[in-house]
Amino acid sequence: MPTVALAIGGMSCAPCARAVRDTLGKLPGVPVQSVTIGAATVDYDPATTSLERISAGIKDAGYPVLGHHDPAS
């Protein structure tokens, strides 16, 4: 299962991080590793969801995804 680290804009407090964690937790095939202010790291099953769907879910929660990368690189 691939892992992706996401840079997320507009997050300024713990409730923001909780909102993103809750949103990601509702997506199928997306185990959340961590969410902090401005960032999230998740695993995802490409057979179940896509990186685009993950980004769209975060955007729907009110936060722009500023970028992403493989945390192992």
C-alpha positions in Angstrom: 0.0 0.0 0.0 1.6 3.3 -1.0 2.1 6.0 1.6 1.8 9.7 0.8 2.6 12.9 2.8 0.3 15.8 2.1 1.0 19.5 2.7 -2.3 21.1 3.6 -3.1 24.8 3.7 -5.5 26.7 5.9 -5.0 24.6 9.0 -4.3 26.7 12.1 -5.6 24.7 15.1 -6.2 21.3 16.5 -9.9 21.3 15.4 -8.7 21.8 11.8 -6.4 18.8 12.1 -9.3 16.8 13.6 -11.6 17.8 10.7 -9.1 16.6 8.2 -8.5 13.4 10.1 -12.2 12.7 10.2 -12.6 13.4 6.5 -9.7 11.1 5.6 -11.0 8.4 8.0 -14.3 8.3 6.0 -12.6 7.5 2.7 -12.4 3.8 1.8 -9.0 2.3 1.6 -7.2 5.2 3.4 -5.7 4.3 6.7 -4.5 7.6 8.3 -1.1 7.5 9.9 -1.0 11.1 11.2 -2.5 14.5 10.8 -0.9 17.6 12.2 -1.5 21.3 11.6 -0.6 21.7 7.9 0.2 18.1 7.1 -1.1 14.5 6.9 0.4 11.2 6.1 -1.8 8.4 4.9 -1.6 5.0 3.3 -4.0 4.3 0.5 -5.2 1.4 -1.6 -5.0 2.5 -5.3 -7.6 -0.2 -6.1 -10.1 1.5 -3.7 -9.3 5.2 -4.0 -6.9 7.6 -5.7 -4.6 10.4 -4.6 -7.0 12.7 -6.5 -10.0 11.5 -4.4 -8.0 12.0 -1.2 -7.1 15.6 -2.3 -10.7 16.2 -3.3 -11.9 15.0 0.1 -9.6 17.4 1.9 -10.6 20.2 -0.3 -14.3 19.4 0.4 -13.5 19.8 4.1 -12.3 23.3 3.3 -8.6 22.9 3.1 -6.4 23.1 0.0 -3.8 20.4 -0.7 -0.6 22.3 -1.5 1.5 19.3 -2.5 2.3 15.7 -1.8 5.3 13.4 -1.8 6.5 9.9 -0.9 7.7 10.3 2.7 10.4 7.6 2.1 12.1 9.7 -0.5 
